[in-house]
Amino acid sequence: MISKRKSILLVEDEKDILDLMSETLEENGLRTIKASDGLDASLKLKNESFDMIISDLHLPKKDGTTLVQEIIQEHGNDLPILVVTGDLDSYKTDISMHKCLNVLEKPFDLDVFAEKVLKILDPRKYVEKEATNSKKIIKKGELLIKQGASGDEMFWVVSGGFEAFKSEDGNEVSLGNITSGELVGEMSFIDHKDRSANVRAIDDSEVLVIPCSKFIKVLESQPQWFKNLVKNLSLRLRETNKKVHI
């Protein structure tokens, strides 16, 4: 349940499906406004602000693809959109690369639908829920990750900070810092190899332990998180290249 009541615009031309989606989200503490076609949705968007848009692609008067493109043009990537469709090929072809978009294939279970919406609205809360319910305290100077060790967990830095470094011939080569709100340990998730570096707390810190199997579920439900993960890996690689002379 999300503590703050947020407003969702539902766009669906099949009345029974529209009503069921609305009832499901209302039961989960969300406020819903319904639109039965793309033109009606556009008018409602001009008169009210929403926290999220949920829309089918095949709509009368104005098709869903056009509606979604107009929303992105107006709001950029600040307004999350969930496309519900039985035509995934059209979705992938037309609009799937936009950062704010998520997709749910029809037909869907209403509990799955509600969970998907809640994840999109509050992804960090979902990560914490999917984590092992245990938090780990790492004192300043202690190692969170040891170079060469095996591991199938990642860590979400809740507070404090860490330094990643390699140990080579008795010397330390700094690879950069990890701060609150960032993931660490994701390299072993990507390549299934032993830890490539040490990670040491530079302050008293707190992390959430995330089993890799749980994080896969997050990536599947949040495509943008996967893009961010790849971006972070690229940035860290670039920083490493600057510091390590070949």
C-alpha positions in Angstrom: 0.0 0.0 0.0 1.4 3.4 -0.9 1.0 5.9 1.9 0.2 8.9 -0.3 -2.9 8.7 -2.4 -1.8 9.1 -6.0 -3.9 9.7 -9.1 -3.9 7.3 -12.0 -5.4 8.0 -15.4 -6.8 4.7 -16.9 -7.4 4.6 -20.6 -9.3 1.5 -21.9 -12.2 1.2 -24.4 -13.6 -2.1 -22.9 -15.8 -0.9 -20.1 -15.7 -4.1 -18.0 -11.8 -4.2 -18.1 -11.7 -0.5 -17.3 -14.0 -0.9 -14.3 -12.1 -3.9 -13.0 -8.7 -2.1 -13.2 -10.2 0.9 -11.5 -11.7 -1.1 -8.6 -8.4 -3.0 -8.2 -6.3 0.1 -7.9 -8.8 1.9 -5.6 -8.6 -1.1 -3.3 -4.9 -0.5 -3.2 -5.3 3.1 -2.1 -4.9 4.8 -5.4 -7.3 7.3 -7.0 -8.3 6.5 -10.5 -9.8 8.6 -13.3 -11.2 6.7 -16.3 -11.2 7.5 -20.0 -12.7 5.3 -22.7 -10.8 6.6 -25.7 -7.7 8.5 -26.6 -9.4 11.8 -27.1 -11.1 11.7 -23.8 -7.8 10.9 -22.2 -6.1 13.9 -23.8 -8.8 16.2 -22.5 -8.5 14.9 -19.0 -4.7 15.3 -19.1 -5.2 19.0 -20.0 -7.4 19.6 -17.0 -5.6 17.6 -14.3 -2.2 16.3 -13.3 -1.6 12.6 -12.7 1.1 10.5 -11.1 0.9 7.7 -13.7 -0.9 6.9 -17.0 -2.2 3.4 -17.8 -3.3 2.9 -21.4 -4.2 0.3 -24.0 -2.7 0.8 -27.5 -5.8 0.2 -29.5 -8.2 3.0 -28.7 -11.0 4.7 -30.6 -10.9 8.4 -31.7 -7.1 8.6 -30.9 -5.0 5.5 -30.8 -2.9 4.6 -27.8 0.5 5.0 -29.5 -0.3 8.5 -30.5 -1.6 9.3 -27.0 1.6 7.9 -25.4 3.8 9.8 -27.8 2.0 13.1 -27.0 2.3 12.5 -23.3 6.1 11.9 -23.7 6.4 15.0 -25.8 4.6 17.0 -23.1 6.1 15.5 -20.0 9.3 13.9 -21.1 10.3 10.9 -18.9 8.9 12.4 -15.7 5.5 10.8 -16.0 5.5 7.0 -15.8 3.3 5.1 -18.3 2.1 1.5 -18.2 1.0 0.2 -21.6 -1.5 -2.7 -21.3 -1.8 -4.5 -24.6 -2.3 -7.9 -26.2 -0.2 -6.7 -29.2 3.4 -6.7 -28.0 4.8 -6.6 -31.5 3.2 -3.1 -32.1 4.5 -2.0 -28.7 8.0 -3.0 -29.4 8.0 -1.5 -32.9 6.4 1.8 -32.0 7.3 3.1 -28.6 9.1 0.6 -26.4 12.5 2.5 -26.2 11.2 5.4 -24.2 12.6 5.5 -20.7 9.3 6.2 -18.9 7.4 3.2 -20.4 6.5 -0.1 -18.9 4.4 -2.9 -20.4 1.9 -5.5 -19.2 0.6 -8.1 -21.6 -3.1 -8.8 -21.8 -4.8 -10.8 -20.5 -3.4 -10.3 -17.0 -4.2 -11.3 -13.5 -5.6 -8.3 -11.5 -3.2 -9.0 -8.6 -0.3 -9.0 -11.0 -1.6 -5.8 -12.5 -1.9 -4.1 -9.0 1.6 -5.2 -8.1 3.1 -3.9 -11.3 1.5 -0.5 -10.8 2.8 -0.3 -7.2 6.3 -1.3 -8.3 6.4 1.5 -10.9 5.1 4.1 -8.5 7.6 3.2 -5.8 10.4 1.0 -7.1 12.7 1.5 -4.2 10.1 0.3 -1.8 9.8 -2.8 -3.9 13.6 -3.4 -3.8 13.5 -3.2 0.0 10.5 -5.7 0.0 12.4 -8.1 -2.3 15.5 -7.8 -0.3 16.2 -10.3 2.6 14.4 -8.3 5.3 17.8 -8.1 7.0 20.0 -5.0 6.9 23.7 -5.2 7.3 25.8 -2.7 9.3 29.4 -2.2 8.1 31.7 -0.2 10.3 34.1 2.3 8.9 37.2 0.5 7.6 35.5 -2.9 7.3 35.2 -4.8 4.0 31.8 -5.4 2.6 33.2 -7.3 -0.4 36.6 -9.1 -0.6 38.4 -9.3 -3.9 38.5 -12.9 -5.2 35.6 -14.1 -3.0 32.5 -15.8 -4.5 29.2 -14.1 -4.0 25.6 -14.2 -5.4 24.4 -11.1 -3.6 24.2 -7.4 -4.3 23.9 -4.6 -1.9 21.8 -1.5 -1.9 23.6 1.3 0.0 21.0 2.7 2.5 23.4 5.1 4.3 27.1 5.9 4.5 29.5 5.2 1.6 32.1 2.8 0.3 35.3 2.8 -1.7 36.0 0.2 -4.3 39.7 -0.8 -4.8 42.0 -3.5 -6.2 44.9 -5.0 -4.3 47.8 -5.5 -6.6 51.4 -6.5 -5.4 50.6 -5.0 -2.0 49.3 -1.8 -3.4 45.8 -0.4 -3.5 44.4 1.0 -6.7 41.2 3.0 -6.1 38.3 2.4 -8.5 35.9 5.0 -7.1 33.3 5.5 -4.4 29.8 4.1 -4.0 27.3 6.4 -2.2 23.8 6.1 -0.7 21.2 4.9 -3.2 23.6 3.0 -5.3 24.1 -0.7 -5.9 27.4 -2.5 -5.3 28.4 -6.1 -6.1 26.5 -6.2 -9.4 29.5 -7.3 -11.4 29.2 -10.8 -10.0 25.6 -10.8 -11.0 26.5 -9.9 -14.6 29.3 -12.4 -15.2 28.9 -15.0 -12.4 32.5 -14.7 -11.5 34.4 -14.1 -8.3 34.5 -10.6 -6.9 36.7 -8.3 -9.0 37.5 -5.8 -6.3 37.4 -5.0 -2.6 34.7 -2.7 -1.3 35.5 -1.0 2.0 33.3 1.3 4.1 34.5 4.9 4.3 31.9 5.7 7.0 29.7 3.6 9.3 27.3 2.3 6.7 24.1 0.4 6.3 23.2 -1.8 3.3 20.3 -4.0 2.2 21.3 -7.5 1.1 19.7 -8.4 -2.3 20.0 -12.0 -3.5 20.6 -12.0 -7.3 17.5 -14.2 -7.9 15.3 -11.4 -6.3 17.0 -8.7 -8.3 16.2 -10.5 -11.6 12.5 -10.0 -10.8 13.1 -6.3 -10.3 14.8 -6.0 -13.7 12.0 -7.9 -15.4 9.4 -5.6 -14.0 11.4 -2.4 -14.4 13.1 -2.2 -17.8 14.4 1.3 -16.9 16.4 -0.2 -14.0 18.2 -2.5 -16.4 19.1 0.5 -18.5 20.4 2.4 -15.4 22.3 -0.7 -14.3 24.1 -0.9 -17.7 24.7 2.9 -17.6 26.3 2.6 -14.1 28.5 -0.3 -15.3 29.7 1.8 -18.2 30.5 4.8 -16.0 32.4 2.7 -13.6 34.4 1.1 -16.5 35.3 4.5 -17.8 36.4 5.7 -14.4 38.5 2.5 -14.0 40.2 3.1 -17.4 41.2 6.6 -16.3 42.9 5.2 -13.2 44.4 2.0 -14.4 47.3 2.4 -16.8 47.6 -0.4 -19.4 
